[in-house]
Amino acid sequence: MKVPAVVDPFGTWSREEITAAALSTATDLRAVLADTPQQNSAGTASDVGPRIALLCEAGSAFLTALLAVWEAGAVAVPLHPDHPDRELAALAHDAGVSAVLCSERRSRIAARLAEDASVPVVRVDRHLHTARGAVPSEPTDGLHAKPPDEAALMVFTSGTTGRPKGVLHTHGSIGAQVQALLEPWGWRSDDRTLLVLPLHHVHGIMAVVLCAWAAGATCEAPGGFDPLATWDRLGSGEITVFMAVPTIYHRLIAAWDEADDSTRTRWSDGASRVRLMVSGSAALPTSVLDRWRELTGHTLLERYGMTEFGLALSNTLDHRTPGHVGYPLPGFEVRTVDDDGDEITPDRSDEPGGLQVRGQAMFRSYWDRPVETESAFTADGWFRTGDVAVLDTDGYRLLGRSSVDIIKTGGEKVSAIEIEEVFRLHPAIGDCAVVGVPDEEWGQRVALMATRSPQWAVPSPGTADLRSWGKERLPPAKVPVLFTFVEELPRNAMGKVTKAVVIDQLTTAPR
Ligand code: AMP
């Protein structure tokens, strides 16, 4: 029996139904675009097709919309339907969208966005209804192959360190990102993945939706992340592949801790039968990795990626080293360079350096930002990721983003990620973020913002206690001097701590 392509709250969708809906949505979209003046701003490459904002929930609507935009020769701009109107309008304006493609549930917000941008709306749900029961009219999928250099997707960077930039991908770079993952992660047509990630970001689009589609597997899309519902599905034993970010694993662990014994057993048994569980997008705390292994028997496979190229480094199915993000995936070249831009050769391999990436999966440009695009690459085409890493015998180990995670204090460079790992082990600390705050004497001083562990009943420990915990475990330059406890760490939609906000809060808060 053939596996369904998508299972979502609206039903089970075959590959043929999704394809038929995408083809008829594309026809609708082309007709609408023919009547709409194209919004090409000065400096826009003329070979970039019309940009179409996508406001669809995860599942059949999103996948149909994405394939329809490509079939129509346009560029998909997936937006997060739960984001505030004003933010959506700013992104749609930046992208110069020519239409909004939406699902029924998102039709209100889509109408507001379309009105703001003075562009038409196309509804994808009608085409899905009509496509119910469709059988293939041709032996092929029916969707047309696209030239590799044609622009296909614009995803905005998560903006943890500045205003979001539109990252423009082509059909070629998307194909390379998907191909890089299929074989190393052993994707098969009988896989069933559970999609809990948002779809305005490459993680969910490439590693879940498009990998499942390319493998002919099933993508189960409940419409977002809910800890209990996710555990129920993992506990069913039917899911084979699960991709998430550290915050999601953290929240699943908290839900497990609150469940009764029989529920815990059911969840853990089912989860232990999942074939592959992956973590990425932010550093996976060792405490989360260890606890997850206790609960499910899984050593999470950690990988490293960026909006600009998808995923470039990954541990392998057979070899996973905690704290490491592994080796280059097929199609990628990866290296580290020193402050002079010289490659760090194997004889200096314990030296940290700027991580650079090259390959077919690389994005084409930052939208309407030629200067930023040019300065992101070296003369010989290496993309400067802005991350700092060390290559050792177990693969690459990330030390963080040079702009926020590498703190320069008294002439020494220290990694925020390493310090965070140490303080997460403190019994009073639930989670924490380390940043550098400006200091006249030291350049930067190490500061730590933490949430309290739910198990810690007495008042939060003071600076002296926390410093002595640090001094026992870290060299003096790495021990934070400033500590603040907060209810929640500031995070973006991907669950990543927004360090610029942490710095802002630490430098403006009364001490
Ligand atoms: P984005 O473009 O929003 O996906 O953010 C990319 C950034 O996330 C990278 O430049 C890294 O700083 C960070 N990142 C991704 N994966 C990992 C990982 N496994 N460990 C630590 N940081 C990561």
Residues whose N, C-alpha, C, O or C-beta is under 5 A from the ligand:
A	BS01	AMP	S158 S279 G280 S281 A282 A283 L284 R303 Y304 G305 M306 T307 V325 T385 D387 L398 R401
